Amino acid sequence: MNWTLSPATVFAASPVVPVMVIDNVADAVPMAKALSAGGINVFEITLRTAAALDAIRAIREAMPEALVGAGTILNPEQYDQAVAAGAQFIISPGFTDKLLAHAAANAVPLIPGVSTPSEIMTALDMGYTHLKFFPAEANGGAPALAAISAPLPQIKFCPTGGVSPKNVAAYLALKCVATVGGSWMIPADKVKAGNWDEITKLSAEAVALIKGLQG
């Protein structure tokens, strides 16, 4: 891989990666700044909305010190669109051989989603060692990840999907877990209301909780 940024750097940059669904591009920078004020400076903007690419552009321009990535990337075309918008890393819910090969040949790192040993082995064969375990809770949670990762100690994971303050300790207790993904610090009702102070508060609480668990 000739990536300009290593997935390990992305994982190490924040104790939690917020999964951001942005419906209105006007919310993008205030949301990112609210997260940053709470101690989170890595952002995954999901390509689930029409505003996503413009949101990536806006945050990159307003916050050059942040790490801005794109999530829910499904194919090489979306990978290229996200990179053109300024995404510094790419996250996918799963993968195809085409997507793995495309990202491996380009400059921006891909963190593909996996949920089975066979998927992990396929990704590893292509040189991918930093993966998203998704959807984490629906796939058995921390106990399942502990069992799946046991024969694959070279892999680091970011569990995402149902991770919350109630179960995050179980994930962080696993040696294979480098960071977690979640959205509990950006509840949709607070975003809709523009209650950025509450998002900063929730972000600070999330950072303090996770750093405390990491010792």
Backbone bond lengths (Angstrom), bond angles and torsions (degrees), N, CA, C in turn:
res aa  C-N    CA-C-N  psi(-1)  N-CA   C-N-CA  omega(-1)  CA-C   N-CA-C  phi
1 M - - - 1.456 - - 1.537 109.52 -
2 N 1.310 117.10 134.28 1.465 121.64 175.13 1.525 110.39 -112.42
3 W 1.324 116.06 49.61 1.447 121.62 -177.00 1.523 110.94 -76.55
4 T 1.324 115.99 145.63 1.459 121.60 179.43 1.529 111.77 -76.63
5 L 1.319 116.97 -17.20 1.462 123.37 -179.20 1.519 107.19 -140.41
6 S 1.316 117.53 135.70 1.460 119.19 -179.72 1.529 110.43 -87.34
7 P 1.335 117.66 144.24 1.462 119.80 174.12 1.531 111.79 -57.34
8 A 1.325 117.25 -31.52 1.464 119.82 177.51 1.519 111.17 -60.85
9 T 1.324 116.80 -36.80 1.466 121.34 177.43 1.524 110.62 -65.79
10 V 1.325 117.11 -40.55 1.463 121.12 177.47 1.524 109.81 -62.36
11 F 1.324 117.07 -47.25 1.461 121.22 -178.86 1.523 111.50 -62.82
12 A 1.338 116.29 -36.28 1.466 120.25 -175.87 1.523 112.38 -80.69
13 A 1.330 117.49 -14.47 1.459 121.03 -171.33 1.521 113.57 -76.97
14 S 1.318 118.54 -20.34 1.457 120.78 -178.18 1.521 110.23 -152.73
15 P 1.342 117.77 141.65 1.467 119.85 177.42 1.521 112.65 -69.42
16 V 1.332 116.35 -18.75 1.461 120.66 176.90 1.522 108.36 -145.98
17 V 1.326 115.92 138.94 1.464 121.91 176.84 1.528 107.64 -103.93
18 P 1.331 117.47 112.33 1.467 118.87 -178.58 1.519 111.48 -72.64
19 V 1.318 115.74 132.86 1.464 122.06 177.90 1.528 106.59 -92.61
20 M 1.331 116.50 105.63 1.459 122.45 -168.77 1.525 111.20 -103.95
21 V 1.320 116.17 117.59 1.459 122.51 174.03 1.530 106.04 -103.97
22 I 1.322 116.78 109.45 1.468 121.46 -172.94 1.526 109.29 -111.89
23 D 1.334 115.30 111.21 1.465 120.83 179.87 1.522 112.02 -85.30
24 N 1.328 116.61 -30.40 1.457 122.39 -175.95 1.521 108.58 -123.29
25 V 1.313 117.08 118.88 1.461 119.96 -175.90 1.530 111.99 -60.30
26 A 1.326 116.99 -24.35 1.465 119.95 177.81 1.528 112.07 -64.94
27 D 1.337 116.95 -20.13 1.464 120.84 178.71 1.528 112.95 -84.70
28 A 1.321 117.00 -13.86 1.462 120.81 -169.05 1.524 112.86 -60.28
29 V 1.313 116.87 -56.28 1.469 120.27 -176.33 1.521 111.72 -69.60
30 P 1.343 120.12 -44.55 1.465 118.44 175.71 1.530 113.45 -58.17
31 M 1.339 117.24 -39.27 1.458 120.24 178.07 1.524 110.76 -64.50
32 A 1.326 116.19 -46.43 1.465 119.90 -179.40 1.531 111.08 -63.60
33 K 1.325 116.75 -40.31 1.466 119.83 179.53 1.525 111.37 -68.10
34 A 1.328 116.80 -34.62 1.466 120.44 176.99 1.529 110.61 -66.23
35 L 1.318 116.87 -42.22 1.463 121.31 176.25 1.528 110.62 -62.99
36 S 1.319 115.86 -44.27 1.461 120.78 -179.00 1.524 111.48 -62.83
37 A 1.324 116.87 -40.14 1.467 120.80 178.64 1.527 111.42 -62.71
38 G 1.341 115.89 -24.28 1.454 120.76 177.16 1.511 113.76 -91.25
39 G 1.337 117.06 0.37 1.458 120.59 175.96 1.505 116.15 103.97
40 I 1.333 117.40 9.76 1.463 121.85 179.29 1.523 108.13 -110.74
41 N 1.322 117.01 121.55 1.458 120.61 -174.41 1.533 112.32 -128.64
42 V 1.333 115.35 19.88 1.463 122.26 173.67 1.518 106.85 -123.48
43 F 1.314 117.13 130.23 1.460 121.10 -173.31 1.525 111.31 -127.78
44 E 1.331 115.89 132.97 1.470 121.58 171.54 1.515 108.28 -110.93
45 I 1.330 116.35 106.82 1.463 120.93 177.60 1.517 107.74 -94.08
46 T 1.323 116.38 117.18 1.459 119.99 -174.84 1.521 111.01 -80.38
47 L 1.318 115.57 142.18 1.468 120.57 177.34 1.529 110.35 -85.80
48 R 1.333 114.49 53.18 1.463 120.13 177.98 1.516 111.70 -101.89
49 T 1.334 116.35 -5.53 1.468 120.31 -177.19 1.527 109.88 -132.23
50 A 1.320 114.67 162.10 1.462 120.44 179.14 1.526 111.71 -68.95
51 A 1.324 117.11 -20.22 1.466 121.17 -177.13 1.525 113.04 -86.16
52 A 1.327 118.01 -7.00 1.463 121.07 -168.08 1.528 113.54 -59.59
53 L 1.305 118.07 -49.41 1.468 120.18 -176.53 1.528 111.26 -64.79
54 D 1.325 116.73 -41.14 1.460 119.57 177.04 1.527 110.65 -66.44
55 A 1.325 116.92 -33.36 1.464 120.52 177.75 1.528 110.80 -65.05
56 I 1.323 116.86 -40.44 1.467 120.85 176.97 1.528 109.67 -61.03
57 R 1.321 116.15 -46.53 1.472 120.11 179.51 1.531 110.99 -59.77
58 A 1.320 116.20 -44.75 1.466 120.45 -176.46 1.524 111.57 -64.86
59 I 1.323 117.37 -42.56 1.465 120.19 -178.53 1.519 110.62 -70.46
60 R 1.315 117.74 -40.41 1.466 120.31 177.53 1.529 111.24 -59.11
61 E 1.343 115.93 -41.36 1.464 119.97 -178.37 1.523 111.24 -70.49
62 A 1.337 116.59 -41.13 1.460 120.66 -175.26 1.524 113.10 -80.57
63 M 1.346 117.02 -26.41 1.459 120.85 -173.28 1.532 110.13 -134.32
64 P 1.327 117.64 70.69 1.468 119.88 -176.95 1.516 113.88 -64.15
65 E 1.330 117.24 -17.26 1.459 120.48 -179.67 1.535 112.17 -81.49
66 A 1.314 117.39 -12.51 1.468 121.70 -176.91 1.529 111.02 -84.97
67 L 1.325 115.82 163.56 1.463 122.23 170.80 1.520 107.27 -103.06
68 V 1.310 115.79 115.55 1.459 121.24 -174.05 1.523 109.36 -114.06
69 G 1.316 116.08 122.16 1.458 120.90 -179.22 1.507 112.27 -124.04
70 A 1.309 115.38 170.70 1.461 122.59 178.28 1.518 109.51 -117.78
71 G 1.328 115.66 136.12 1.461 120.64 177.57 1.518 111.45 -115.30
72 T 1.327 115.30 174.66 1.464 123.13 -178.51 1.518 111.35 58.07
73 I 1.323 116.20 38.08 1.464 121.32 175.62 1.526 107.94 -84.45
74 L 1.329 116.07 125.99 1.462 120.58 -172.64 1.525 114.64 -109.13
75 N 1.342 117.44 -17.42 1.461 119.29 -173.12 1.526 110.09 -157.47
76 P 1.327 117.76 168.79 1.465 120.33 -179.86 1.527 113.87 -58.90
77 E 1.327 117.72 -33.76 1.460 120.20 -179.62 1.528 110.78 -63.60
78 Q 1.323 116.83 -43.93 1.466 119.81 177.92 1.523 111.18 -68.30
79 Y 1.317 117.11 -36.02 1.474 120.90 174.62 1.530 109.38 -55.71
80 D 1.314 116.58 -49.63 1.476 120.93 -178.34 1.525 111.39 -64.08
81 Q 1.332 117.40 -40.18 1.462 120.84 178.90 1.529 110.70 -62.97
82 A 1.319 116.43 -42.72 1.467 120.41 -179.46 1.525 111.23 -66.56
83 V 1.333 116.37 -41.61 1.463 120.24 178.43 1.526 110.03 -63.73
84 A 1.331 117.12 -41.76 1.462 120.78 178.73 1.527 111.71 -63.15
85 A 1.331 116.21 -29.70 1.465 120.81 178.28 1.521 112.30 -78.50
86 G 1.335 116.72 -12.03 1.459 120.08 177.60 1.505 115.55 114.42
87 A 1.325 118.16 5.76 1.466 120.12 -179.55 1.528 110.49 -61.69
88 Q 1.330 116.14 133.48 1.470 121.95 -179.07 1.525 112.28 -95.86
89 F 1.319 116.41 -15.54 1.462 121.32 172.46 1.518 107.57 -151.04
90 I 1.331 114.98 158.52 1.458 122.12 -175.46 1.529 108.16 -125.78
91 I 1.337 115.20 136.93 1.464 121.17 176.97 1.524 107.87 -125.72
92 S 1.317 116.44 138.04 1.459 120.68 179.26 1.527 109.97 -125.29
93 P 1.337 117.71 151.49 1.465 119.88 179.16 1.526 113.02 -72.86
94 G 1.310 115.76 -23.05 1.457 123.30 176.27 1.510 106.89 -153.44
95 F 1.334 117.31 -151.06 1.462 117.73 175.91 1.518 110.26 -158.26
96 T 1.316 114.22 160.99 1.464 122.35 166.49 1.520 106.74 -121.33
97 D 1.309 117.23 161.59 1.464 120.26 176.74 1.525 110.55 -58.81
98 K 1.346 116.42 -37.78 1.464 120.57 179.71 1.522 111.36 -62.82
99 L 1.327 116.98 -42.36 1.461 120.28 -179.01 1.520 110.95 -67.24
100 L 1.334 117.10 -43.61 1.470 120.13 178.48 1.523 111.19 -60.44
101 A 1.321 116.59 -45.10 1.463 120.42 -178.15 1.528 111.06 -67.35
102 H 1.320 116.52 -39.05 1.460 120.57 -178.84 1.525 110.35 -64.44
103 A 1.321 116.85 -47.83 1.464 119.96 -179.36 1.523 111.43 -66.00
104 A 1.325 116.49 -36.62 1.470 119.93 -179.88 1.521 111.46 -63.89
105 A 1.325 116.93 -27.22 1.468 121.47 -178.20 1.524 113.07 -92.11
106 N 1.331 116.53 -1.36 1.455 120.29 -177.48 1.524 110.99 -116.97
107 A 1.337 116.63 -177.47 1.465 120.96 -168.58 1.519 114.67 -92.21
108 V 1.329 117.68 -18.62 1.464 120.43 -173.70 1.520 109.80 -101.28
109 P 1.342 117.72 129.14 1.458 120.60 -173.50 1.521 113.48 -69.52
110 L 1.314 114.17 146.03 1.462 122.76 175.09 1.530 109.04 -111.83
111 I 1.327 114.96 133.48 1.461 121.89 172.61 1.526 106.03 -113.04
112 P 1.339 116.68 97.42 1.469 119.05 -174.20 1.526 112.27 -81.50
113 G 1.331 114.87 151.44 1.449 120.68 176.60 1.517 111.95 -84.61
114 V 1.331 115.30 141.92 1.467 121.97 178.82 1.524 109.05 -141.29
115 S 1.336 115.22 158.86 1.465 119.15 175.27 1.522 113.12 -144.29
116 T 1.344 117.95 -2.93 1.461 120.77 -178.60 1.524 110.43 -134.38
117 P 1.337 117.44 157.75 1.466 120.08 176.20 1.521 112.64 -57.51
118 S 1.324 117.81 -38.54 1.467 120.03 -178.71 1.530 111.02 -64.55
119 E 1.333 116.81 -39.57 1.464 120.07 177.58 1.529 110.65 -65.48
120 I 1.313 116.31 -41.21 1.466 120.05 178.35 1.520 110.49 -62.16
121 M 1.319 116.63 -43.55 1.466 120.63 179.95 1.527 111.34 -64.74
122 T 1.324 116.97 -39.07 1.463 120.51 177.71 1.524 110.78 -62.91
123 A 1.344 116.29 -45.89 1.460 120.34 178.42 1.528 110.92 -63.16
124 L 1.318 116.43 -41.67 1.465 120.95 179.77 1.527 110.83 -62.38
125 D 1.320 117.07 -38.66 1.467 121.79 177.29 1.528 111.95 -58.58
126 M 1.337 115.16 -29.16 1.472 120.94 -179.34 1.524 112.12 -92.65
127 G 1.331 116.70 3.30 1.459 120.53 176.41 1.509 115.58 96.94
128 Y 1.321 117.13 7.73 1.467 121.14 -178.20 1.527 110.56 -91.66
129 T 1.324 116.07 121.84 1.470 120.95 -178.23 1.522 112.79 -120.01
130 H 1.331 118.01 -4.07 1.464 122.29 177.79 1.531 107.28 -122.40
131 L 1.334 114.87 114.49 1.454 120.73 -168.33 1.529 111.39 -129.58
132 K 1.314 115.24 158.10 1.459 121.73 173.01 1.520 108.12 -97.59
133 F 1.339 117.53 125.42 1.460 121.50 173.51 1.524 106.80 -89.30
134 F 1.336 115.96 111.40 1.459 120.87 -169.56 1.528 111.96 -148.51
135 P 1.339 117.85 141.60 1.459 127.66 -13.29 1.529 110.02 -77.17
136 A 1.297 116.88 123.17 1.465 122.11 -166.25 1.529 113.22 -58.87
137 E 1.308 117.36 -56.24 1.465 119.54 -175.83 1.527 111.81 -68.00
138 A 1.313 117.68 -40.52 1.468 120.89 -179.93 1.522 111.93 -64.81
139 N 1.340 116.80 -22.64 1.460 121.53 -179.83 1.527 112.92 -96.49
140 G 1.315 116.53 15.81 1.462 119.50 174.74 1.510 114.95 107.56
141 G 1.326 116.77 -1.30 1.452 120.22 174.07 1.517 114.39 67.54
142 A 1.316 114.77 -157.11 1.462 120.91 -175.95 1.527 112.95 -59.99
143 P 1.350 119.99 -39.88 1.466 118.64 178.43 1.529 112.84 -60.22
144 A 1.329 116.73 -39.88 1.464 120.03 178.57 1.516 110.82 -66.08
145 L 1.344 117.05 -43.12 1.461 119.72 -179.62 1.522 110.84 -65.20
146 A 1.317 116.74 -37.23 1.470 119.81 177.89 1.518 110.57 -60.60
147 A 1.328 116.80 -43.22 1.463 120.79 -179.03 1.530 111.50 -70.56
148 I 1.334 116.59 -42.80 1.460 120.77 -178.05 1.515 111.43 -65.79
149 S 1.338 116.59 -38.78 1.468 120.71 -174.02 1.524 113.35 -81.44
150 A 1.316 117.47 -15.90 1.473 120.16 -174.16 1.529 113.37 -54.11
151 P 1.344 119.66 -45.42 1.471 119.12 179.03 1.523 113.97 -84.67
152 L 1.345 116.58 5.66 1.466 120.77 -175.76 1.534 109.37 -130.61
153 P 1.329 117.17 61.00 1.469 120.13 -173.24 1.521 114.15 -68.08
154 Q 1.331 118.02 -12.85 1.474 120.63 -179.44 1.529 112.47 -80.28
155 I 1.325 118.17 -5.12 1.461 121.94 -176.15 1.527 110.84 -99.11
156 K 1.345 115.90 137.74 1.457 121.96 171.49 1.527 108.56 -111.44
157 F 1.323 115.06 143.66 1.461 120.10 -173.65 1.523 112.32 -123.38
158 C 1.329 113.77 153.02 1.461 123.60 167.03 1.525 106.65 -119.73
159 P 1.347 118.44 94.47 1.465 119.52 177.82 1.525 110.71 -65.94
160 T 1.324 116.13 135.26 1.463 122.20 -178.46 1.523 108.12 -145.29
161 G 1.322 115.64 141.99 1.456 120.04 178.83 1.513 110.72 109.99
162 G 1.321 116.76 92.84 1.460 121.25 -178.54 1.510 114.44 86.28
163 V 1.330 117.80 4.19 1.464 120.45 177.34 1.527 108.31 -74.82
164 S 1.340 116.23 134.59 1.459 121.41 -175.48 1.529 109.17 -150.52
165 P 1.328 117.78 171.69 1.458 119.06 177.06 1.535 113.21 -57.54
166 K 1.328 117.05 -23.70 1.470 120.55 -178.20 1.525 112.90 -74.30
167 N 1.333 117.70 -26.94 1.472 118.78 -175.11 1.525 113.92 -124.40
168 V 1.350 117.41 -1.33 1.464 119.14 -173.47 1.524 112.10 -63.48
169 A 1.326 117.93 -30.03 1.468 120.34 -179.12 1.521 111.31 -61.53
170 A 1.335 116.83 -36.54 1.468 120.30 -179.24 1.523 111.08 -65.21
171 Y 1.332 116.57 -36.86 1.468 119.86 178.29 1.530 111.29 -71.20
172 L 1.322 115.91 -44.72 1.469 119.48 -176.28 1.519 112.33 -68.94
173 A 1.326 117.26 -16.22 1.462 120.43 176.86 1.532 111.87 -73.96
174 L 1.333 116.88 -13.10 1.464 121.41 -178.59 1.521 110.24 -87.01
175 K 1.315 117.49 133.06 1.465 121.49 179.97 1.520 112.35 -63.72
176 C 1.320 117.26 -25.75 1.468 120.87 -177.32 1.520 112.98 -78.63
177 V 1.318 118.04 -10.43 1.463 121.70 -176.33 1.521 109.95 -93.62
178 A 1.344 116.29 120.97 1.458 121.45 -179.11 1.525 111.96 -99.87
179 T 1.325 116.69 -30.83 1.455 122.52 177.71 1.523 106.92 -160.44
180 V 1.322 116.81 174.13 1.464 120.08 178.74 1.525 108.54 -130.35
181 G 1.320 115.25 156.07 1.454 121.19 174.70 1.511 109.69 -110.66
182 G 1.326 116.23 143.45 1.457 118.94 -179.76 1.505 112.61 -167.97
183 S 1.319 114.85 171.00 1.461 119.95 -178.97 1.519 112.15 -131.45
184 W 1.335 116.94 9.50 1.456 118.14 -175.50 1.532 113.09 -67.05
185 M 1.318 117.77 -20.53 1.475 120.01 179.07 1.528 112.65 -85.47
186 I 1.329 117.18 -3.47 1.471 120.66 178.09 1.535 109.66 -130.52
187 P 1.340 117.54 61.91 1.470 119.31 179.78 1.515 111.57 -60.53
188 A 1.323 115.50 142.26 1.466 121.01 -173.22 1.520 112.73 -59.12
189 D 1.341 118.09 -36.04 1.462 119.23 -177.99 1.529 111.62 -68.14
190 K 1.345 116.84 -33.95 1.474 120.02 178.19 1.528 110.49 -71.10
191 V 1.319 116.35 -37.42 1.471 120.02 177.31 1.518 109.88 -64.98
192 K 1.326 116.30 -46.62 1.465 120.51 -178.99 1.519 111.39 -59.70
193 A 1.333 115.97 -37.12 1.468 120.90 -179.26 1.526 112.82 -81.98
194 G 1.340 116.51 -7.93 1.461 119.61 -177.05 1.515 112.53 68.35
195 N 1.331 115.82 30.06 1.471 120.93 -178.18 1.527 108.89 -86.96
196 W 1.326 115.36 72.67 1.462 120.95 -174.10 1.530 111.90 -69.80
197 D 1.352 117.66 -30.04 1.465 120.19 177.85 1.524 110.91 -62.41
198 E 1.313 116.38 -38.04 1.470 119.71 179.17 1.527 110.55 -69.14
199 I 1.321 117.11 -36.34 1.466 120.16 177.12 1.522 110.51 -66.56
200 T 1.321 117.46 -38.71 1.472 120.12 174.89 1.523 110.32 -61.73
201 K 1.327 116.86 -43.19 1.465 121.42 179.20 1.534 111.05 -61.40
202 L 1.316 115.87 -47.97 1.465 119.81 -180.00 1.529 111.43 -64.08
203 S 1.322 116.38 -36.71 1.470 120.76 178.41 1.522 110.83 -65.41
204 A 1.322 116.92 -45.29 1.462 121.01 179.04 1.519 110.83 -62.36
205 E 1.328 116.55 -39.20 1.467 120.36 177.52 1.528 110.92 -65.35
206 A 1.322 116.79 -40.07 1.471 120.52 178.77 1.521 111.11 -64.26
207 V 1.331 116.56 -45.25 1.468 120.90 179.05 1.518 110.48 -61.75
208 A 1.332 117.10 -45.38 1.471 120.49 -178.39 1.526 110.40 -64.48
209 L 1.314 116.79 -41.54 1.472 120.77 179.54 1.530 110.20 -60.89
210 I 1.320 116.58 -50.48 1.462 120.09 -174.94 1.526 111.39 -68.63
211 K 1.323 117.30 -41.83 1.471 119.30 178.57 1.516 110.73 -64.19
212 G 1.336 116.84 -35.32 1.455 120.08 176.67 1.515 111.85 -64.96
213 L 1.331 116.27 -39.91 1.471 120.56 179.75 1.521 111.05 -70.85
214 Q 1.331 116.32 -31.60 1.458 119.68 179.50 1.527 111.82 -77.15
215 G 1.324 116.56 -11.35 1.466 121.74 177.41 1.492 113.61 73.00
